[in-house]
Amino acid sequence: MNLPRPSPAEPPKVGQTLAGLRQAKALSLDELSRQAGVSKSMLSQIERNQANPTVAVVWRLANALGVSMADLLGGEKPPTPPVTTVASHATPSLRSPDGLCELRILGPIELAGVFEWYELVIQAQGALASDAHEPGSREHLTVLEGEMQVSTGGVDSLLAPGDTARYAVDQPHVIRNLSASPARGLLVVVHPA
């Protein structure tokens, strides 16, 4: 088990972590005090970072909360900002070798391989051809501008603006723009769990 090493001048502060874990389990200070065998006043002081628990107290709290000591000693986690913004120029994109298709990667990287979404722009007469994805994968394509044709499993389906196609992609498939002007849509890829 690799525990974070605090600086020699200051022990780890577990207050916010303890409070978050207690609230996630919907436990009051009284309930956690009874379950862990730690006084309510000590718990309150730990949560306010006015006291640091001994190893024995950390062990009792971790057991009562059903987490590892490392989880409890992980220290303060920076708060997640309420809104994270990615500027348009900072949104990564992929282009087909012929340059006629662009996929702007709208989903966060940590969801890649699970749930992905893209803005798809296909220039006139362009096509985005894909090999088979893993079994159970599906795509959901909604056309925003122009028309797109989805071809998979020997079936061609033409989509107008506002139309959505949902289809298995565990076989080769192609999205085409057969028109003389660019087409734009949202493409969502859902991988099996």
Secondary structure, DSSP 4 states (H G I P E B T S, - for coil): --PPPPPTTSPPP-HHHHHHHHHHTT--HHHHHHHHT--HHHHHHHHTTSS---HHHHHHHHHHHT--HHHHHT-PPPPPPS-----GGGS-EEE-TTSSEEEEE-S-GGGTTTEEEEEEEE-TT-EEEE---STT-EEEEEEEES-EEEEETTEEEEE-TT-EEEEE-SS-EEEE--SSS-EEEEEEEE---
